[in-house]
Structures are given as C-alpha cells and as structure tokens.
Amino acid sequence: MKTPVRVTVTGAAGQIGYALLFRIASGAMLGEDQPVILQLLDITPAMDALQGVKMELEDCAFPLLNDIVCTDDPNVGFKDTDYALLVGARPRGPGMERKDLLEANAAIFSVQGKAINDNASKNIKVLVVGNPANTNALIAQRNAPDIDPRNFTAMTRLDHNRAMTQIAQKTGKTVNDVTNMTIWGNHSATQYPDLFNCKVSGESAISLVDQEWYEGEFIPVVQQRGAAIIKARGASSAASAANAAIDHMRSWALGTEGDDWVSMGVYSDGSYGITEGLIYSFPCRCQNGDWSIVQGVEIGEFSQAKMAATEQELSEERDAVQHLLP
Ligand code: NAI
C-alpha cells in the first residue's frame, strides 16, 4: 500500500461536499491503491453538520480512508496537505452586485491562500470550485507567494463534460466517441465551448453540425446549463459538480489519455495571446502529475473573438479585486 496523502476539502458540509467526499474516500479521485486522510474545513456554524458527514464517512468503512480531520481553522485544514479542493464560497445574496460577490469571496480566498502558503506541502495541487472560480483561484494563488502559481487551478471540467454530452446527443453518438473538447476562458456565461477542434469518432465536430445550431443552441445551452439546473432542481448542480472535481483532479494526478486533452482553468503563460497570470481555461494534457497547455490548436476568427470576450471578463474581475491582491 502507498503512503496516505492528505486531501483538504473546504465547504465540506455543503451539498457539493456531500457528493464529493465519499468518492474521494472510495479511491475514485486518486486511484484505488492510494490511501487518503481527509481534512474537512467549514465555518463554525457548520461544525455539527460536518460531524454528521464524518460519522457517515466512518460508517462506510472505506479501506482507503485512513483518518478524518474536521476543523473551522484554515491553518489546521491545510496542514501538510497534498491536494486541496476549495469548494466553500460565499453565494450571491439578495441585492448583491457581482462586485460585492467578488469582494466577499476575495476575503475568503485570500485567507485560504495564506493558510496554504504557510501550512501545506509545497507541491500541493489546488482546485478551486467555489465561484467565481477562476478569480477565486487567482486570489488564493497571489496570497501564496512560496508556492508555484501553476499549482492553482480552477474548475471548468463541468462545462467540458456538459459540452461532451451535448455534442454526443446531437450527433447520435455517446461521450466515448467525443474527444478534444475545449472550454476556453472563464467558468461563467462568457466561457467559449469550442467545436472547431473537437472530434466525434475522429471527425471534426463542427463539420457534423450547422453553424446556426452551434451558435444558437450549443453554446448558450452549455453556457447557461448551471442556471437551467437551478431552475429545474431548485438548487445548484452538486453531484455533477462533484463528479467534475473528481475528473479534474484524477486527470491532473494520474494523467490524460493519448492525444486527448481536458479543459482546466490554469495560470496563463501567455499562450494563445491570453494575458499572463490570469487563471484561464485552456486545453491541457497531464502527465507525471503536471499539466501543460496544448499548443498549436487552430484558432479562427470566430474563436478569437469569443476567447477575447471571456478574457476581457476575467481581466475585469481581476481589476475589481486588484486592491485586495498582494
Ligand atoms: P453550499 O452552500 O451547499 O455549501 C457551501 C459550503 O461552504 C457550506 O457548508 C458553507 O458553510 C461553506 N463555507 C462558506 N464559507 C466558507 C469558508 N470561508 N471556509 C470554509 N467553508 C465555507 O454550496 P455548494 O452547492 O456546495 O456549492 C459550493 C460552491 O461551488 C458555490 O460557490 C457554487 O457556486 C460553486 N459551484 C461551482 C461549479 C463549477 O463548475 N466551478 C459548479 C457548481 C457549483
């Protein structure tokens, strides 16, 4: 058996947490031969609920689950941790502007970034799920100067998975036939799901559909899927979000398949002309626990404009919290 690794989950008492923790403990995220210690962080009023989740985890008798720590102290939650899934975030309240939401979350993610910097393994892999995910990841990263900025990522895998199913259904195939999907940019309504580089059974996806469906249905359906789920379910997506978080971390830790790639919000190195330092979703391949942005992906005029629009939104989000960035 391997040595156990430490996995921190914030917002662990929330609905994504409830769909996520049992799968991490079962080995779905890091492999069926990797024991884990779960370090669960939430806020003080959620400690009773968190104890209940801990009891249920214990009652599963997962062979890979070595220990469970529950805490409301970020310094304890991130102590020596190898993986962190930052799920807990401040939801938008009534009358709250986007700027207020950004600021409220900036406060949370700056504290957590510092706690990661001071307590976690220097090789930590961080995934931010809590919204606005890309900018929250940027804030945490900027507050952790001793950690490689490449170790901070944001989740667009849910959008990626949603787009895979939409194109599979449209073409009468299954997701097993779909490869090379890309979500570019922000995890928000400006994200750009790219069918020009996507393949269905090895054929260019864009050649299988008409432009009207692509622009009028596919793109808006993927962009607005979160809102559609809230409308239908009366609560935001949780199981699918947790599943995407598992997929993201598993790809990063254990690698991507062959020539295929996945979408990850990562620290921009200026690839495709995207402003350096923004956390922007790119096509990424993973190997040996590291990711790299896939180079040479074809970008036409249509894609260029969409990629610039979502970049612009990310720059504006960054500027709105500039005064809070070290
Ligand atoms: P939830 O409200 O059920 O749970 C959030 C949990 O975070 C609560 O237990 C709360 O006490 C905790 N929390 C709040 N502030 C905290 C702090 N400072 N430290 C630690 N814990 C804290 O929300 P849910 O449904 O689990 O969603 C969590 C986040 O994930 C939301 O921001 C949501 O918008 C986002 N999300 C992101 C998706 C993506 O694709 N990137 C998809 C779906 C949701």
Boltz pocket constraint, residues with backbone or C-beta under 6 A from the ligand:
constraints:
  - pocket:
      binder: B
      contacts: [[A, 10], [A, 11], [A, 12], [A, 13], [A, 14], [A, 15], [A, 16], [A, 17], [A, 41], [A, 42], [A, 43], [A, 46], [A, 87], [A, 88], [A, 89], [A, 90], [A, 91], [A, 108], [A, 128], [A, 129], [A, 130], [A, 131], [A, 132], [A, 133], [A, 155], [A, 156], [A, 158], [A, 159], [A, 187], [A, 236], [A, 237], [A, 238], [A, 241]]
      max_distance: 6.0
